[in-house]
Amino acid sequence: MSKLKICHLYPEVLNLYGDRGNIRCMQKRLEWRGIDVEIAKVGLGDQTKLSDFDLFFIGGGQDFEQEVLLEDLKAGKGSEIREAIEDGKTFLCICGGYQMMGHYYETHEGVRCEFLGAVDFYTKGGDVRMIGNYAFELDAKFGGGAVVGFENHSGRTYLGDGVSPLGRILKGYGNNGEDGTEGVRYRNVFGTYSHGPVLPKNPEFCDHLLKTALERRYGKAELAPLEDGFEKAAHESVLQNVLKGTAGREE
């Protein structure tokens, strides 16, 4: 029987807008297919060996919560995360967890917080928050299809030359509200500003993450289809409302 080991990093400080629901979604979609899953919460000060895991989830948090993590990252977890990324392990990183993968976050006042530098991008704080329901189109090589979610961030993220955006904005702001990009994809790191949680409303995106992790561990993976009628109906309803502007977008 196939099995995946999932690591929920920093659940005690990075869990805005129900982000931990992504863990529950991955768990159930694996169990419904008869795939065993083991989930471990790894928090501040924990010495759990990260190389034992197949898939990592890092949720969103406020700026001061990200700062709390810096010392813990410097104490050893940062190097382990970078090693796991280069080893091809799968990561889903949301908002603050996404920003943490980059080189640094520079506040609107010019104060710079050095982050992991695991992925080639940086983030600068703006004076206006980018808030609202939004949608973006995944690149075909990353699974394709539209993803819906909720964004709330003042950080403007700018990608380096060595990485690709996760998708292109259909409606909303995305990485910076300027270049039409959303999120990042580097190796098997999926970074996005999409809260919600994002995976229950986007089952195909969830399955793409799971398949990526399974293929990394077993060399190949086939996911049996599930009855996703309710999930797809919810996705389509939100998507149409976002595209029509009736889902709300605050300026």
Residue, then its C-alpha position, 0 to 999 in steps of 0.5 A: m500500500s502506498k503511503l505519504k508522510i505530511c509535515h505541517l510546519y509551524p501550525e501554532v503560528l501560521n494558520l490564517y483563514g482556515d489554512r489548516g483545512n488544506i491538511r484535512c483535504m489532502q488527508k481525506r483525498l488520500e484516505w478515500r483512495g486507500i492511500d495511507v497518510e501520516i501527519a505530523k505537526v512540527g512547531l517552534g523548537d521541535q527537533t523532528k527530522l524533516s528529511d523523513f517527510d514527503l510533503f510539507f505544508i506551511g500556512g499564512g501568518q502576520d508579519f510579526e509571526q513570521e519574525v518569530l520564526l526567523e530564529d527557529l529557522k536559523a537554528g537548523k530548520g532553514s537548512e533542512i527545508r532548503e535540503a528538502i526542496e533541492d531533494g524534490k520534496t513537495f511543498l505547499c506554502i501559503c501567503g506568509g509561508y510562501q514569502m518565507m521561501g524567498h530571499y527577504y521581506e522588506t517592510h514599507e518603512g524599509v526594514r528588511c527581514e532576511f528569509l530562507g533564500a530557498v527560492d529566487f524571489y523577494t517581497k516588499g511591503g506596500d502601503v495598501r493591502m491587496i484583499g479579495n476573492y480572486a482567481f488565477e490560471l495554472d500553467a498547463k505543466f503545473g496541472g492547468g485549470a483555474v484556481v479560486g481563493f482569497e488573498n489578503h496581503s500588503g507584500r508585493t512579491y517579485l520573482g527572479d529569473g530562475v523560477s516560474p509563476l504558479g499561474r496567471i491572474l484572471k481576476g485579483y492582484g496576485n504576486n504584486g498587482e502589476d505583472g499579472t503573475e500569481g505564486v511561484r513554482y520552483r522544483n516541487v515548491f508551490g507557493t501562493y497567496s491563496h487562503g480559503p483554504v485553497l485545496p477544498k475548493n480546488p480538488e484538481f490542484c490538490d490531486h496534482l500536489l498529491k500526485t507530485a509527492l507520490e511520484r517523488r517517492y514511488g517513481k510513478a503514481e495514478l490517482a483513482p478518480l473521486e466523486d467530486g460533484f459538490e467540490k466542482a460545483a463549489h469551485e465553479s460557483v466561486l469562479q463565476n462570481v469572481l470573474k463577474g465581480t459579484a464575489g467582492r473585491e475590496e480596493 
